[in-house]
């Protein structure tokens, strides 16, 4: 497979991870400042399959930002640090993406190397 296709595959994997992060943020927002919500209610509210909600809750619980209760998931005090950390991480990623876009644009507009003599 040509290198460009490999680069696209890598970008697709990163895009999938960003979708997962966005889903986790959506779930955390649903839980923040509200009464506990179970998997089914979150699934209905966010129009997501139950297995995706369950996986995201598992990840958020591992991060310590949600915990299970008898009535559903609830946000922990660690959520405030999660939001601050997420904000800083997204800023750093945004700068890195902008830099990579500049580099890609420079190569996209450059003429392909000559293949004379091969």
Secondary structure, 3 states (H helix, E strand, C coil): CCHHHHHHHHHHHHHHHHHHHHHHHHHHHHHCCCCCECHHHHHHHHCCCHHHHHHHHHHHHHHCCEEEECCEEEECCCHHHHHHHHHHHHHHHHHHHHHHHHHHHHHHHCCCCCCCCC
